[in-house]
Structures are given as C-alpha cells and as structure tokens.
Amino acid sequence: MTQTAIKQVRVTGRVQGVAFRAWTRAEAARLGLTGWVMNRGDGAVLAHLEGPREAVEAMLTLMWQGPGAARVQDVQAEDVAAEPGLSGFTIRH
C-alpha cells in the first residue's frame, strides 16, 4: 500500500514572474499530485501537495530547480492536513 503525503511548501528566491506556478502545475500533474500553487504577497510561492509519498518527495526535489528563469533560494515543507474536495492541480490567485 502506498503511503500518502500531504505537504505545504513555501519556495523563496526569484520565483515570481518566471512561470513558477505554471511549471509547478505541469510537474505536479505529471506526477499525479493534487493540490494548488499560488503567489504570496511577500514574493514567495506557496503550494499544497497531496499524493503518493514518492511523488510528493520527487516534486519537492524538482521545486529546488524550478523553471529555467527561476532562482530558488529555499524550499520549506511541512506536513499539513488534507484539504477536502481537491480535484487536479490548480493555480490559485
């Protein structure tokens, strides 16, 4: 049985204005994750990831790179509760 992981992730650095949210949505969908990603007013990107532990861990590794124009300084992830009613992976505004 596959273990499920649920993480809230805060990514800092040059992560806004570089297609980080669209890239995150595409990579998360490719990995079969559900959740969302959004820009924060402080310049960070916040994401909620739910899925098989291996896929969530793979996404966390990818988030250290980001899309080509991004310059990631830090990726902080913490365990959180599941969000009921999530379907797919979306960009929140």
C-alpha positions in Angstrom: 0.0 0.0 0.0 1.3 3.4 -1.0 1.7 6.0 1.8 0.1 9.4 1.1 2.0 12.6 1.9 0.4 16.0 2.3 2.7 19.0 2.4 2.5 22.7 2.4 5.5 24.2 0.6 7.0 27.7 0.7 9.5 28.5 -2.0 11.6 31.6 -1.9 14.0 33.3 -4.3 13.3 34.6 -7.7 10.1 32.5 -8.1 7.5 35.1 -9.2 7.3 36.4 -12.8 9.3 33.3 -14.1 6.3 30.9 -14.8 6.9 29.0 -11.5 3.2 28.5 -10.9 2.5 27.1 -14.4 5.6 24.9 -14.2 4.6 23.6 -10.8 1.1 22.8 -12.0 2.5 20.9 -15.0 5.1 18.9 -13.0 2.6 18.1 -10.2 0.0 16.9 -12.8 2.7 14.7 -14.4 3.5 13.2 -11.0 -0.2 12.6 -10.3 -0.5 15.0 -7.4 -3.5 17.0 -6.4 -3.3 20.5 -4.8 -2.7 24.1 -5.7 0.0 26.7 -6.1 -0.2 30.5 -5.6 2.0 33.6 -5.4 2.2 35.3 -2.0 2.5 39.0 -1.4 5.9 38.6 0.2 7.4 37.3 -3.1 7.3 33.6 -2.2 5.3 30.8 -3.9 3.1 28.7 -1.7 1.9 25.2 -2.7 -0.2 22.4 -1.3 0.8 18.9 -2.5 -1.2 15.7 -1.9 -0.3 12.3 -3.3 1.8 9.2 -3.0 4.8 9.9 -0.7 7.3 9.1 -3.5 5.6 11.6 -5.9 5.5 14.3 -3.3 9.2 13.8 -2.5 10.0 13.9 -6.2 8.1 17.2 -6.5 9.9 18.7 -3.6 13.3 17.8 -5.2 12.1 19.4 -8.5 11.0 22.6 -6.7 14.6 23.3 -5.7 15.3 23.7 -9.5 12.0 25.3 -10.8 11.7 26.5 -14.4 14.7 27.9 -16.2 14.4 31.5 -15.2 13.8 30.8 -11.5 16.5 31.1 -8.9 15.3 29.2 -5.9 16.9 30.1 -2.5 14.9 27.9 -0.2 12.1 25.2 -0.1 10.4 24.7 3.2 7.9 21.9 3.5 5.7 20.9 6.4 3.1 18.2 7.0 -0.5 19.6 6.9 -4.0 18.2 6.9 -5.7 17.1 3.7 -8.0 19.7 2.0 -11.3 18.1 1.3 -12.7 18.4 -2.3 -9.4 18.9 -4.1 -9.5 17.8 -7.7 -6.5 18.0 -10.0 -3.8 20.7 -9.5 -4.7 24.3 -9.9 -3.2 27.8 -9.8 -4.9 30.0 -7.2 -5.0 33.8 -7.5 
